[in-house]
């Protein structure tokens, strides 16, 4: 579908009258201000005149908004720009003030937790790792103390905007609770309450696959400049997905959206740890690949083998490792085709160790998708490896806070 066709689509969004905001002067000012901040984030350094061209706002409005942003230290002027062709006064480029906000991200996994601090330009300033504790209250209290120490070490920021937390499993981000996970032995943990109590900072939580999808759409600007609908498939010890619809993260009514790894693809298959049989997770996760490899007669490294080691073996041309990974890719393609039929994304991005063997897995996934997707005129789904090789969920945890600062609010 061309961009011209997209612009002719009629909006069908029903206003949420239980949470409606009238578009008064303050709301419109916030919308315009956020639009300018996003333009600056993507195009900096950029002049006021170029901002006016990109945004469609008149120069007087742009001047008023940028003056307010300068006063609030959101942006800074970056010296003089290039002289105009007719010798006039050069424009003054603007950019985000990287010291306006410090942003904290916490990526909690079953074995290891990473704490990171970034600036307003999304550049990492500090990163620390910890062994994840089994007692959530004691562990989060410890992390709260680490956050206080990290802030004391980095006083260059005008303000610390908050903490974004990525968690592996079911999360109720509205209630601020981690519900459960098959890999992390925590249950019904009020993560937001406990972290806020020990840090006195705003806290936002979500699950790791959704965080990774958020990072993909916000920070892969060269790949996703015009992408509004994305399916992110996170392949690790289990399978989970993050869904972006019209530029927004889709969480679902009970915040459980994306748990596609537990859709059965074989009702007579083995029992899954979730209690069902034949889940997609059992055929296309890292655990499935490792088990498949160990059962092959040509496997040379059965004891203690990991997914990372299998990928290394694939890169060295090992036949058994390649066979195991190709079979996993086949199941990934089968499952993804069903999701594409239902969700119709523009792009499917795949993250995890298996994506590092992209030259082997991409053709197999694409072939299975082609076999199982419904035919649609003009449909071409792009299949991509995730932009982030290492901890995309950490990048997403930071993005939870950044998106709160830059997202344009819904009016209803």
C-alpha positions in Angstrom: 0.0 0.0 0.0 1.4 3.4 -1.0 1.8 6.3 1.4 -0.8 8.1 -0.7 -3.3 5.3 -0.2 -2.6 5.3 3.6 -3.4 9.0 3.9 -6.9 8.3 2.4 -7.8 5.8 5.1 -10.7 6.9 7.3 -10.0 7.0 11.0 -12.3 4.6 12.9 -10.9 5.1 16.4 -13.8 5.4 18.9 -13.2 8.0 21.6 -12.8 6.8 25.1 -15.4 8.9 26.9 -14.3 7.6 30.3 -10.9 9.2 29.8 -11.5 12.0 27.3 -9.4 15.2 27.1 -10.9 18.3 25.5 -8.4 19.8 23.1 -8.0 23.1 24.9 -5.0 25.4 24.6 -2.9 23.5 27.2 -3.5 20.1 25.5 -2.7 21.5 22.0 0.4 23.2 23.4 1.6 19.8 24.9 0.9 18.0 21.6 2.8 20.6 19.5 5.7 20.6 22.1 6.0 16.8 21.9 6.0 16.9 18.1 8.9 19.3 18.1 10.8 17.3 20.7 10.4 14.2 18.5 11.6 16.1 15.4 14.6 17.3 17.4 15.3 13.8 18.6 15.4 12.4 15.1 16.9 15.3 13.1 19.2 17.1 15.5 20.9 19.5 15.1 18.1 21.3 13.2 17.1 24.9 12.7 13.8 26.5 13.6 13.0 27.1 9.9 13.5 23.4 9.1 11.4 22.4 12.1 8.6 24.6 10.7 8.8 22.9 7.3 8.7 19.4 8.8 6.0 20.1 11.4 3.7 22.3 9.3 3.6 24.8 12.1 4.1 28.4 11.3 7.4 30.1 12.2 5.9 32.2 15.0 4.5 29.1 16.7 7.8 27.2 16.3 9.7 30.2 17.7 7.3 30.4 20.8 7.6 26.7 21.5 11.4 26.5 21.1 11.8 29.6 23.3 9.8 27.8 26.1 11.9 24.6 25.6 15.1 26.6 25.9 13.8 28.3 29.1 13.0 24.8 30.5 16.4 23.5 29.5 14.9 20.8 27.2 16.9 22.0 24.3 20.1 24.0 23.7 21.5 26.1 20.8 24.5 24.7 19.1 26.5 27.7 17.8 25.9 29.2 14.4 24.8 27.3 11.3 26.0 27.6 7.7 25.6 31.0 6.0 22.6 31.2 3.6 23.3 31.3 -0.2 22.4 35.0 -0.3 24.7 35.8 2.6 22.0 36.3 5.3 22.3 35.5 9.0 23.0 31.8 9.4 20.3 29.8 11.3 21.1 28.6 14.8 20.8 24.8 15.1 19.0 23.3 18.0 19.4 20.0 19.8 18.1 18.2 22.8 19.9 18.9 26.0 21.3 15.5 26.9 21.7 16.6 30.6 18.0 17.6 31.0 17.0 14.1 32.1 18.8 11.0 33.4 16.8 7.9 32.7 17.1 4.6 34.6 16.5 1.2 33.1 16.2 -2.1 35.0 16.2 -5.4 33.0 15.3 -8.3 35.3 15.9 -11.8 34.1 15.9 -15.1 36.0 19.7 -15.3 36.3 20.9 -11.7 35.9 19.6 -8.2 36.3 21.1 -5.2 34.6 20.8 -1.6 35.9 21.6 1.2 33.4 21.6 5.0 33.4 21.2 6.9 30.1 21.0 10.6 29.2 18.2 12.4 27.2 20.0 11.4 24.0 19.6 7.7 24.9 23.3 7.2 25.4 24.4 4.9 28.2 26.2 6.6 31.0 26.5 3.7 33.4 25.7 -0.1 33.5 25.9 -2.5 36.4 24.9 -6.2 36.7 23.6 -8.2 39.7 22.5 -11.8 40.4 18.7 -11.8 40.5 17.5 -12.8 43.9 14.7 -15.3 44.7 13.2 -13.0 47.4 11.7 -10.1 45.4 11.3 -7.7 48.4 14.9 -8.1 49.5 16.2 -7.9 45.9 14.2 -4.8 44.9 15.2 -3.1 48.2 18.9 -3.8 47.3 18.4 -2.5 43.8 16.8 0.6 45.3 19.9 1.2 47.3 22.0 0.8 44.1 19.9 3.3 42.3 20.4 5.9 45.1 24.2 5.3 44.9 24.1 5.6 41.1 22.3 8.9 41.3 24.8 10.2 43.9 27.7 9.3 41.4 26.0 11.1 38.5 24.8 14.5 39.6 25.2 16.1 36.1 21.5 15.7 35.3 18.9 18.4 36.0 16.4 15.8 36.8 16.1 12.0 36.8 12.9 11.2 34.9 12.2 7.8 36.3 12.9 4.0 36.2 11.7 1.7 33.4 11.6 -2.0 34.3 11.6 -5.0 32.0 10.4 -8.3 33.4 10.2 -11.9 31.9 6.5 -12.9 32.1 3.1 -11.6 32.8 3.0 -8.0 34.0 0.1 -5.8 34.9 1.6 -2.4 34.2 -1.5 -0.5 35.2 -1.4 -2.0 38.7 2.4 -1.9 38.7 2.6 -5.6 39.5 4.7 -8.6 38.2 2.2 -11.4 38.0 4.1 -14.6 37.2 6.7 -16.3 34.9 7.7 -19.8 34.1 11.4 -18.7 34.5 11.4 -16.3 37.4 10.0 -17.6 40.8 8.2 -14.4 41.8 4.5 -14.2 42.2 2.2 -11.1 42.5 5.0 -8.7 43.2 4.2 -5.0 43.6 7.4 -3.9 41.7 6.3 -0.3 41.2 5.3 0.2 44.8 8.5 -1.3 46.3 10.9 0.5 43.9 9.1 3.8 44.3 9.2 3.4 48.1 13.0 2.9 48.1 13.9 5.5 45.4 11.2 8.2 45.4 11.1 8.0 41.6 8.4 7.3 39.1 8.5 3.7 38.0 7.0 2.1 34.8 7.1 -1.7 34.2 6.4 -4.0 31.3 7.4 -7.4 30.0 10.6 -8.0 28.1 9.2 -8.8 24.7 7.1 -5.6 24.7 10.0 -3.6 25.9 12.1 -5.0 23.0 9.4 -4.1 20.5 9.3 -0.6 21.9 13.1 -0.2 21.6 12.9 -1.4 18.0 10.3 1.1 16.9 11.7 4.1 18.8 15.5 3.7 18.2 15.9 2.0 14.9 15.2 5.2 13.0 16.9 4.3 9.8 14.9 1.0 9.6 11.6 2.1 11.0 11.2 5.8 10.0 7.8 5.2 8.4 6.8 1.9 10.1 3.7 2.0 12.3 2.8 -1.7 12.7 5.4 -4.1 13.9 5.5 -7.7 15.3 8.6 -8.4 17.4 9.3 -12.1 18.1 11.6 -12.6 21.1 13.3 -16.1 21.0 15.0 -17.1 24.2 14.3 -19.9 26.7 10.7 -19.3 25.8 8.8 -17.4 23.1 6.9 -14.1 23.5 5.9 -11.3 21.2 5.7 -7.5 21.3 3.0 -5.8 19.1 3.1 -2.2 17.8 -0.1 -1.0 16.3 -0.2 2.4 14.7 3.0 3.4 16.5 1.7 2.4 20.0 2.5 -0.6 22.1 -0.4 -3.0 22.3 -0.9 -4.5 25.8 -4.4 -5.9 25.6 -7.3 -5.6 28.1 -5.6 -7.5 30.9 -2.0 -6.6 29.9 -1.4 -10.2 28.6 -1.0 -9.4 24.9 1.9 -11.1 23.2 1.9 -14.5 24.9 1.8 -16.3 21.5 4.4 -18.8 22.6 1.6 -20.7 24.4 -0.7 -21.1 21.4 -0.8 -24.9 20.7 0.3 -26.0 17.3 0.0 -29.7 18.0 -2.8 -30.8 20.4 -1.1 -34.3 20.7 2.3 -32.8 21.4 4.3 -32.9 24.6 3.1 -31.2 27.8 4.2 -27.6 28.1 5.3 -26.0 31.4 2.2 -23.8 31.1 0.0 -26.9 31.4 -1.2 -27.1 27.8 0.1 -29.5 25.1 2.0 -28.8 21.9 2.7 -25.1 22.5 4.7 -23.2 19.8 7.2 -22.5 22.6 8.1 -26.3 22.7 9.1 -26.2 19.0 10.7 -22.8 18.4 12.4 -21.6 21.6 16.1 -21.8 22.5 15.2 -24.7 24.9 13.7 -26.6 21.9 16.8 -26.0 19.8 19.1 -27.2 22.5 17.0 -30.3 23.1 16.8 -31.0 19.3 20.6 -30.6 18.9 21.3 -33.0 21.8 19.1 -35.7 20.2 20.9 -35.6 16.8 23.5 -38.4 16.3 26.0 -35.9 14.9 26.0 -33.6 17.9 29.6 -33.1 19.1 29.0 -30.9 22.2 26.0 -32.4 24.1 27.0 -31.8 27.7 26.4 -28.3 28.9 25.6 -27.0 25.4 23.9 -23.6 25.2 22.1 -21.7 22.5 25.1 -19.4 22.1 27.4 -22.4 21.6 25.0 -23.9 19.0 25.0 -20.6 17.1 28.9 -20.6 17.2 28.8 -24.2 15.8 26.5 -23.0 13.0 28.9 -20.2 12.1 31.7 -22.8 11.9 29.6 -25.0 9.5 28.7 -27.8 12.0 26.0 -30.0 10.2 24.1 -31.1 13.4 23.9 -27.5 14.8 22.8 -26.2 11.4 20.1 -28.9 11.2 18.8 -28.1 14.6 18.7 -24.4 14.0 17.0 -24.8 10.6 14.3 -26.9 12.1 13.6 -24.3 14.8 13.5 -21.7 12.0 10.9 -23.8 10.2 8.7 -23.8 13.3 9.2 -20.0 13.7 8.1 -19.4 10.2 5.0 -21.5 10.7 4.0 -19.7 13.8 4.8 -16.2 12.5 2.7 -16.8 9.4 -0.4 -17.4 11.6 0.4 -14.2 13.5 0.9 -12.2 10.3 -2.5 -13.5 9.0 -4.1 -12.2 12.1 -2.2 -9.0 12.8 -1.1 -7.8 9.3 2.1 -6.0 10.4 4.4 -4.1 8.0 7.5 -5.6 9.6 8.4 -8.8 11.6 11.6 -8.4 13.7 13.2 -11.4 15.3 15.4 -11.1 18.4 17.5 -13.5 20.4 20.6 -15.7 20.0 19.1 -17.5 17.0 19.0 -14.2 15.0 22.8 -14.2 15.1 22.6 -17.1 12.6 20.5 -14.9 10.3 22.1 -16.2 7.1 20.8 -19.7 8.0 17.4 -19.0 9.6 16.1 -16.1 7.5 15.6 -18.1 4.2 13.8 -20.9 6.1 11.5 -18.5 8.1 10.7 -16.6 4.9 9.9 -19.8 3.0 7.6 -21.1 5.7 5.9 -17.7 6.0 5.4 -17.7 2.2 3.8 -21.2 2.3 1.4 -20.4 5.2 0.4 -16.8 4.8 -2.9 -15.8 3.2 -2.6 -14.2 -0.2 -3.2 -10.5 -0.3 -2.9 -8.1 -3.1 0.3 -6.0 -2.8 1.2 -7.6 0.6 4.9 -7.7 1.3 5.9 -8.3 4.9 9.5 -7.4 5.7 11.4 -9.9 7.8 14.2 -8.4 9.8 16.8 -9.3 12.4 16.5 -7.2 15.5 18.6 -4.0 15.5 19.9 -4.9 19.0 22.2 -7.9 19.5 22.5 -7.5 23.2 19.7 -7.0 25.8 17.1 -5.3 23.6 14.8 -5.5 26.7 17.2 -3.2 28.6 17.0 -0.7 25.8 13.2 -1.1 26.0 13.2 -0.5 29.8 14.9 2.8 29.2 12.5 3.6 26.4 9.5 3.1 28.7 10.6 6.3 30.4 11.8 8.1 27.3 8.5 7.5 25.5 6.6 9.0 28.5 8.6 12.2 27.9 8.1 12.2 24.1 4.8 10.5 23.2 2.0 12.6 21.9 -1.0 12.2 24.3 -4.3 10.6 23.2 -7.2 13.0 23.4 -9.8 10.3 24.0 
